[in-house]
Amino acid sequence: MKKMSSYEAPWGKGAQLFIIRTGEWRYQRPVVSGDKCCQCGSCYLFCPVGCIEDKGKYYAANGDYCKGCGICASVCSANAIKMVREDGS
């Protein structure tokens, strides 16, 4: 017999997964120039957080989870991603 507990797993009855929006930690954010993006997918592949999303004609970071590390901008072969300082608002 298996003992069930409300703390056993996040998918248990009535339990919810906790979603931590880590984008609040950053001091800079990536801004994508959609017309420059060649859709090579380098930013998608190298993002350590996995927050790059395909927007159809270009890739862009999800601001809720992007930590602002700048790896996407450094690997962009088309120079379509620029890092800009957060203004705090």
Order of alpha helices (4+ residues) and beta strands (2+ residues): beta-alpha-beta-beta-alpha-beta
